[in-house]
């Protein structure tokens, strides 16, 4: 339980968030985001995603209770970026409580062995050979802990509901529709690649079953009432934000359906296959998944230029495409110039995440290259996967300033 001392402290944090939310700059950023996402933007937007280096900027937590800790950490994650580097994220007066829901795909547990120190993990395949092993797959099981969800919501309301608006949201769908990631979790990447060549029909069957399960999951979420509009200050895609006047659409009658939402799909695991194989084994299923959403963000770290012309460019409802450090910028800038898909650039994290020192000249030159290429594009810069700052927090603020100047 939250103690009285924790409650007083959390209320002070909530007041700090509300104070930031009331600053005129937040309304201006919100205005710019709505224009940007409707392809009428006045300038590129810049986001510095702090999740991967959060431990370097997060002060020691003062709360000791379980509820106190998650509320404290969430508010700090909201206000610290604005205090430290002033990117284009919007601080609002909302505190979001994530619904406690999950999907257990095909009723089989994932088997991952994580490195004791670092980011790596090894997958113990559940499926070795599709012909022999696919029989173990059952219908997926879906779970929603409504009691715990409402308990968390009520706790937040009781602590600071008079200061911040407490709302439910659903983070399950942020990354939940990366289809090939789920296949790799079942098979391992090598087995997935081999199956495409040696068990082609079975692989198509597996992909079809997977899409059917994901669509069934969406219908279940709709029925349970745990989908929420994400057309405002909501995270989606690999780092971007959802402000949109186009959603939920004119047919919205109050019940939130998948078609009223932004969705995100990616296939980072496809980087080892040819465009022809992507077209045959991946594209039909991703296209079907894309149909479910009102607007779509495609991609994460994969080099999408390899599959753009024939497939990705044709996915339904596509509005943003991730241009990772492994993308051919020249090709993608040409393809997206003057079009209706936003060039969502992911700059290399190496300029900020390798050394303590920040080579501003090299970084400026790097950003200027993108800016020169994308003069006819609608562009956003999303900094992700910066795992170490090495104690130099100031370089985050300088990086945002430089991108704004160059872009």
Residue, then its C-alpha position, 0 to 999 in steps of 0.5 A: x500500500x502507498x504510505x502517506x509520505x509516498x502519497x505526498x511525494x507522488x502528489x508533488x510529482x504530479x503537480x510538476x507534470x501538470x505544471x509542464x503540461x500547462x506550458x504554452x510550448x506543449x500546445x504548440x508541439x501538439x499543434x505541430x504533431x497534428x499537422x505533421x501526421x496529416x502530411x501538412x507539417x511545418x517542420x520535422x519533429x524530433x523524438x529522443x526515446x529515453x527508455x534504453x538509457x533511463x537508468x542513467x537519468x532516473x534518480x533513485x526512487x523514493x517510494x518503497x511500496x510496489x504501487x508507489x514505485x510504478x507510479x513514481x517511475x512513470x511520472x519521472x519518465x514523463x517529466x525528465x525528458x523535458x527537464x533534460x533535453x526538450x525534444x518534441x514529446x508532449x507532456x500532458x496532464x494524463x496518467x495512463x494505467x496499462x490494462x493487464x492483458x496478454x496473449x499466449x500464442x498457440x498455447x506454447x511457452x516461449x523458451x529464451x535463455x538470456x545472457x547474464x550480462x548484456x542484451x543477448x538471448x538464445x531461443x530454444x525452438x518449440x518447432x524444429x520441423x513444421x511437418x512433425x511439430x506443428x501439431x502441438x500448436x493449439x488455439x491461443x489463450x487470451x487473458x485480461x486481469x480486470x480486477x488488477x487493472x481496476x485496482x491500479x486505476x483506483x489507486x492512482x485516482x485516490x493518490x492524485x486523481x484531482x491533479x492528473x487525469x487517470x486513464x486506461x490504455x493498452x500497450x499490448x499492441x505497441x509491438x504485438x503484431x510483428x509477425x516474424x518475431x513471433x515465428x522466430x520465437x517459436x522456431x529460431x531464425x535459422x529454422x524459420x529461414x530453412x522452413x521457407x525453402x524446405x517446407x514451403x506449404x507448411x510455412x504458409x500454413x503457419x503464417x496463415x494461422x498466425x494472422x488468424x490468431x492475431x486477428x482473433x486477438x483484436x476481436x477479443x480485445x474489442x469484445x472486452x472493451x480494452x482497446x482505447x483510441x490512440x489518436x492523441x499523445x499516444x506512442x505507436x510504431x517504433x518511437x513515434x506519436x499518434x496525434x491525428x484528426x483522421x482517426x477514429x473516423x466518421x463511422x465511430x459510434x463510441x465502441x473502439x475497434x481496431x480500424x479506429x486505431x494506429x497500428x504498427x507492424x515490422x519484420x526485422x527478422x526478414x533481413x536475411x531473405x531476398x525481395x522475392x522471398x519476402x514477397x512470397x512468404x511475408x508480404x501477403x500476411x503483413x498486408x492482411x494484418x495492415x488491413x485491420x488498422x486505420x493508420x499504419x506505421x511500418x518498420x523498426x531496424x530493418x532495411x525496408x528499401x529492399x522490399x519497398x517498391x514491390x510490397x511495403x509501399x502497397x500495404x493498406x493505410x500506410x502513413x509512416x515508414x521507419x528509415x533505419x541506419x541500415x536503410x538506403x537513405x537515397x532510395x527512400x528519400x526519392x521514393x517518399x518525396x512528395x508522397x503521403x508516407x512520412x519519412x521516419x528517420x532513425x539516426x544511428x545511435x553511435x554518435x550519442x551512445x558510444x563515447x562520453x564525448x560528443x563530436x558535434x561537427x560529425x553529428x551535424x554533418x550526418x544530420x545535414x545529409x538526411x536533411x538535404x535528401x529529404x527536402x521534399x519529404x515529411x520527416x521526423x527524427x526518432x532517436x532510439x537504442x541509445x544504451x549508454x550515455x557514459x555520464x554525459x547528459x548534455x549531449x542529448x540536449x545538444x543533439x536535439x538542438x542540432x537536429x532542429x537547426x539542420x532540419 
